[in-house]
């Protein structure tokens, strides 16, 4: 569980006890319900990360858009409702080469305009000859984006990188070396669902094989 869940849960429980003591037990019930919800919302289950040249989903939720982005890239947008796990994970392994936070609006995160207008935090991961950009985007209810990484940090595919509190959205931008495997309407899980697969791994593998088969040249003194 994310530490924030314990904080919110303890706070709501304390308020429930106080209200129950000062007024009557029934008035404290909503606070106890909120305490249970906070513990549920901030859950952080373990996930089995799939191997291979794939990009995993950085978030739990529903795919609401798969569309072109710029001249040669594609964007996958995932909407998280308040019942989804909100811990975000790295889509690929590599180095975080950039993080940029931008203030913005708090439109409903399932709407396409949210990708451009809403408050967001953009992370760039580069590794193994590819580059994937993903954005933590605030929604109508979400008012805080949490990122636990900084530029230069190394990450593995599926590693936790932060969270967005309450309803939100995550956009993932892939280059032409990726084949998108999901479609709109699908449900995905952070770290375990595959969003895309490399389409150039055979070429990379062939090049590596050619290098490895070169005969060593003896050095003469």
SULDAWO-V850671 format. One record per backbone hydrogen bond with DSSP energy under -0.5 kcal/mol. NH is the residue of the N-H (numbers start at 1). CO is the residue of the C=O. Records with the same first field share a line. If there is no record, write none. Layout:
NH->CO, CO
This chain:
2->42
5->2
6->2, 3
7->3
8->4
9->5
10->6
11->7
12->8
13->9
14->10
15->11
16->12
17->13
18->14
19->15
20->16
21->17
22->18
23->19
24->19
27->24
28->24, 25
29->25, 26
31->28
32->28
33->29
34->30
35->31
36->32
37->33
38->34
39->35
40->36
41->37
42->38
43->40
49->47
50->191
54->52
55->196
56->91
57->193
60->85
61->188
62->79
63->186
64->62, 77
65->77
67->75
69->73
73->69
74->174
75->67
76->172
77->65
78->170
79->62
80->168
81->79
84->81
86->41
88->162
89->58
90->159
94->155
95->126
96->153
97->95, 124
98->124
100->122
102->120
105->117
111->108
114->111
115->112
116->113
117->113
118->114
119->105
120->102
121->136
122->100
123->134
124->98
125->132
126->95
127->130
130->127
132->125
133->173
134->123
135->171
136->121
137->135, 169
138->119
139->167
142->167
146->163
148->161
149->161
152->96
153->150
155->94
158->90
159->156
161->88
162->88
163->146
164->86
165->144
168->80
169->137
170->78
171->135
172->76
173->133
174->74, 172
178->175
179->197
180->178
181->195
182->195
185->63
186->183
188->61
191->57
192->189
193->189
195->55, 193
196->55
197->179
198->53
199->177
200->177
204->200
205->201
206->202
207->203
208->204
209->205
210->206
211->207
212->208
213->209
214->211
218->216
